């Protein structure tokens, strides 16, 4: 709604640059994770590298659950490859 005492307030507001747009453009220029349009893996980038936090979180989960062996290695109980291994020589019929 227009201010009755300042009829040109809306026009002055629109004529000034939007500081959020300027800050967003600066963040995109400084980000090493996204492209020049501000996208990372097809999604808008938040310009924060979450890799370190994800690594710590996954390590905590593995420690709590006892999952210390990576996927695809021999299991300590049987010394055999897991049954879901893609390199197995078994053939299945469809």
C-alpha positions in Angstrom: 0.0 0.0 0.0 1.3 3.4 -0.9 2.1 5.9 1.8 -0.3 8.8 1.2 2.4 11.3 2.3 5.1 9.8 0.0 3.5 8.8 -3.3 6.9 7.9 -4.9 8.2 5.6 -2.2 7.6 2.4 -4.3 9.4 3.8 -7.3 12.5 4.7 -5.2 12.5 1.2 -3.6 12.4 -0.5 -7.0 15.2 1.8 -8.4 17.7 0.7 -5.7 19.6 -2.5 -6.2 18.5 -5.5 -4.2 21.2 -6.4 -1.7 20.2 -10.0 -1.5 20.8 -10.4 -5.3 24.2 -8.8 -4.9 25.1 -11.0 -2.0 23.9 -14.1 -3.9 26.0 -13.2 -6.9 29.0 -12.7 -4.7 28.5 -16.0 -3.0 28.3 -17.8 -6.4 31.5 -16.1 -7.6 33.4 -17.1 -4.5 32.0 -20.7 -4.3 34.3 -23.5 -5.5 31.5 -26.1 -5.4 29.0 -24.8 -7.9 28.9 -23.6 -11.5 28.5 -20.0 -12.7 24.8 -20.2 -12.3 24.9 -21.4 -8.7 24.0 -25.0 -9.3 25.7 -28.1 -8.0 24.7 -31.5 -9.3 21.6 -30.0 -10.9 20.4 -28.4 -7.6 20.8 -24.9 -6.2 24.1 -24.7 -4.3 24.1 -23.5 -0.7 27.8 -22.8 -1.0 28.7 -25.0 2.0 30.9 -28.0 1.8 29.2 -30.7 3.9 31.8 -33.5 3.1 33.7 -33.2 6.4 30.5 -33.3 8.5 29.1 -36.2 6.4 32.4 -38.1 6.9 32.3 -37.6 10.7 28.7 -38.6 10.9 29.2 -41.7 8.9 32.2 -42.7 11.0 30.0 -42.2 14.1 27.3 -44.4 12.7 29.7 -47.1 11.7 31.3 -47.1 15.2 27.9 -47.3 16.9 26.6 -50.1 14.7 29.8 -52.0 14.5 30.1 -51.6 10.8 33.9 -51.4 10.7 34.4 -53.5 7.5 33.8 -51.6 4.2 31.3 -53.1 1.7 32.7 -55.6 -0.8 35.5 -57.0 1.4 35.5 -60.4 3.0 33.4 -60.8 6.1 35.3 -61.6 9.3 32.9 -64.5 10.3 33.2 -66.5 7.1 36.2 -65.2 5.2 34.0 -65.3 2.0 32.7 -62.6 -0.2 29.2 -61.3 0.6 26.4 -63.0 -1.4 25.5 -59.7 -3.1 28.9 -59.3 -4.7 28.5 -58.5 -8.4 31.5 -60.5 -9.4 30.1 -63.8 -8.3 30.1 -66.6 -10.9 26.6 -67.8 -10.1 24.1 -67.3 -12.9 20.4 -66.7 -12.2 17.5 -67.5 -14.4 15.0 -64.8 -15.0 
